[in-house]
Amino acid sequence: MKLNKNELLQIKGGGVSIGVLTLIGAGIVFLIGVIDGYVRPLKCN
């Protein structure tokens, strides 16, 4: 079964957007910073 052009344009996939990847990356970096600050606290100069 082949889909025509209109049917192909109506398909919605489960792709991950750049915004979601950025949000996940920012969350990971934030958690690493919190853990690093808790484990190895440094004084301000």
Distance bins in CASP14 RR format, pairs under 12 A and 6 or more apart:
PFRMAT RR
TARGET T0000
AUTHOR 0000-0000-0000
RMODE 2
METHOD distances of the structure
MODEL  1
1 7 0 0 0 0 0 1 0 0 0 0 0
2 8 0 0 0 0 1 0 0 0 0 0 0
3 9 0 0 0 0 1 0 0 0 0 0 0
3 10 0 0 0 0 1 0 0 0 0 0 0
3 11 1 0 0 1 0 0 0 0 0 0 0
4 10 0 0 0 0 0 1 0 0 0 0 0
4 11 0 0 0 0 0 1 0 0 0 0 0
5 11 0 0 0 0 0 1 0 0 0 0 0
14 20 0 0 0 0 0 1 0 0 0 0 0
15 21 0 0 0 0 0 1 0 0 0 0 0
16 22 0 0 0 0 0 1 0 0 0 0 0
16 23 0 0 0 0 0 1 0 0 0 0 0
16 24 0 0 0 0 1 0 0 0 0 0 0
16 25 0 0 0 0 0 1 0 0 0 0 0
17 23 0 0 0 0 1 0 0 0 0 0 0
17 24 0 0 0 0 0 1 0 0 0 0 0
18 24 0 0 0 0 0 1 0 0 0 0 0
18 25 0 0 0 0 0 1 0 0 0 0 0
19 25 0 0 0 0 1 0 0 0 0 0 0
19 26 0 0 0 0 1 0 0 0 0 0 0
20 26 0 0 0 0 0 1 0 0 0 0 0
20 27 0 0 0 0 0 1 0 0 0 0 0
21 27 0 0 0 0 0 1 0 0 0 0 0
21 28 0 0 0 0 0 1 0 0 0 0 0
22 28 0 0 0 0 0 1 0 0 0 0 0
22 29 0 0 0 0 0 1 0 0 0 0 0
23 29 0 0 0 0 0 1 0 0 0 0 0
23 30 0 0 0 0 0 1 0 0 0 0 0
24 30 0 0 0 0 0 1 0 0 0 0 0
24 31 0 0 0 0 0 1 0 0 0 0 0
25 31 0 0 0 0 1 0 0 0 0 0 0
25 32 0 0 0 0 1 0 0 0 0 0 0
26 32 0 0 0 0 0 1 0 0 0 0 0
26 33 0 0 0 0 0 1 0 0 0 0 0
27 33 0 0 0 0 1 0 0 0 0 0 0
27 34 0 0 0 0 1 0 0 0 0 0 0
27 35 0 0 0 0 0 1 0 0 0 0 0
28 34 0 0 0 0 0 1 0 0 0 0 0
28 35 0 0 0 0 0 1 0 0 0 0 0
29 35 0 0 0 0 0 1 0 0 0 0 0
29 36 0 0 0 0 0 1 0 0 0 0 0
30 36 0 0 0 0 0 1 0 0 0 0 0
30 37 0 0 0 0 0 1 0 0 0 0 0
31 37 0 0 0 0 0 1 0 0 0 0 0
31 38 0 0 0 0 0 1 0 0 0 0 0
32 38 0 0 0 0 0 1 0 0 0 0 0
32 39 0 0 0 0 0 1 0 0 0 0 0
32 40 0 0 0 0 0 1 0 0 0 0 0
33 39 0 0 0 0 1 0 0 0 0 0 0
33 40 0 0 0 0 1 0 0 0 0 0 0
33 41 0 0 0 0 0 1 0 0 0 0 0
33 42 0 0 0 0 0 1 0 0 0 0 0
34 40 0 0 0 0 0 1 0 0 0 0 0
34 41 0 0 0 0 0 1 0 0 0 0 0
35 41 0 0 0 0 0 1 0 0 0 0 0
36 42 0 0 0 0 1 0 0 0 0 0 0
37 43 0 0 0 0 0 1 0 0 0 0 0
END
